[in-house]
Amino acid sequence: MGMYVLFLCTGNICRSPVAEGILRQRLVERQIDSVDVFSAGTFALAGRPAADLAVKIAAERGVDISFHRSRHVTRQMLGTADIVIAMERDHIIEANVVLRDTGNKYRLLSDFGPPRLRGKDIEDPYGAPREYFAAIYDEIDICVNALLDELVDTWELDGRTTI
């Protein structure tokens, strides 16, 4: 049994699919196969593809999210996840309402980043210009890489947790 990581954003078409795609790619690069990665949205319409700019910018950086289809977060997803990584504080609050759980498995993605990002909401780039989208992608990338480093340091990625 492996680890289950769930990324949360609002519509599950920009930020959380990008984070999911980046983490999946990094896991392949590090040859770690004991982590399952998913994403969902607190207000997602099921079945929508990732935003065009998200797909294009990810592809330019070697991450394929073209297959992504949005999902609305469910009680089962939240309950199954070992760690839930949210883009904004509101996503954690909304997840806690769904699951009625205030456990410590809920974290902001920015909390894994450099000091300048910690505690900050990662803003929704939907509808924004390409440059803004690219800047948000870079923030997510930095934080996901730091998240993976922390997971490797604090979890035995064969399914046995050391936390």
N, C-alpha and C positions, 0 to 999 in steps of 0.2 A: 504494500500500500504506500502510495506516495503522498506528496503534499499538494493541496489544492489552494491556488491563489485566485482570488476574484477581484478584478478591477471594476470600480463603479464610477460612472459619470451620469449626466442627465439623460441624453438621448441615445447613448451607446452607438454614436456614429462618428465621433471625432476622437476625444481624449482617451477613453478606455479601450477602444479597439487599437489605437496606436500603442498604448502601454502594453496591451496583451501581445501585439505583434512583435514589439521590441523584446519583451521578455522571452517569448517563444524562440526568437532568433538567437538571443544570447545563450539560452539553454542548449540549443543545438550546437552553437560554437564551442561551448564548454563540455559538450557530450554528457549533459545531465538529463536523464530521462525519467526521473522520479518526481517530476513536478508537473501537475496539470494546471493550465492557465486558461481562465475564461474572463469574459467581461459582460457587463449588463448595465442597464440604465434605470434610474429611478422613475423616469417618465418616458421610457422608450416605447416606440411603436414597433412591434415585432416584425422582423423580416426586412428591414431597410438596409441597403448597402452602406458601407462607410462613406463619408463625404468625399467627393471627388478630390479635393485638395489634400485630404488626409491620405488617400490612396496614392496620389502622385508624389507627395513629399516623402512618404514612407518608402516608396519604390526607389526614389532617387538615392535613398540612404541604405538600400539593400534589404528592406523589410517589406514583405508581401502581405497586405491586408485586403486584397481584392476579393477574397472569398468571404469576408466578414458579412454577417447579417445580424442586425440588432436584436437584442433580447431584453425583455423587461425583467428586472430582478425579482426573484421569488424567495419565499421563505425557505424552500429547500436549498437553493443556491447559497444563501447566507448561512444556513445551518451546517451545510457540508464544508464550507470554506474553512481552511485553517487560518487564513489571514485575508482580510478584506481591505483593499487599498482604494481609498476614495480620492477624487480630484478636489473636492470641496468639503468643508465642514458640514454643509447642509446634507450632503450625501450620506454621511455617517449618521446624522440625526434621523434621516428618512429610513435608513436601513434598520436602525434601532427600533423605530416604530413598527416596521414590518415584522421583525423578529422578536421584539420586546426583550432585547438583549443588549446590555451595555458592556459586554465583555471587552477584554483588552486586545481582541483580534482585529479591531478597527483602527486603521491608521490613515493619515493623510500621505499621499505619495510624496509631497514636498518635504515631509519630515525625514526622508532618506537622502535628500539633496544637500548641497552646500549651505552654509549658514545663511546666505542671502535669500534662499528659497524656503527655509524651514518655517513651518507653521502657516505658510501662504497658500491660499487657494490657487490651483492651476486653472487659469481662466479659460472659458469656453471660446474657442476660435471660430465657431460656426458662423459663416457669413462674413468673416473678416478677410482683409486682403492677404495675399500669399505670404508676404513678409512676416505678418503677425502669426499666421499659421505655422510658418517655419520656426519662429522663435518659440512658440508653445511646444512644437515637436522637440526642439532641442532641450527645453526644460524637462519634458517627460523623459527623454533619453538619458539625461544626466541622472535623474532620480531613479529610473528603473535600473540603471547600472549599479548605483549605490545600494538599492534594494536587494539586488541579486548578491552583491558582496556580503550584505548582512545576513541574508538567508543561508548562504554557504557557511558563514562563520557561526551561526546560531542553530542551524538545523543539520542533522545528519540526513542528507537528501536521499536516503533509502527508505524513508517513511517513519523513522523513529525520531521523535522530536527531543531536543535537549533543553527546550525552554521550560 
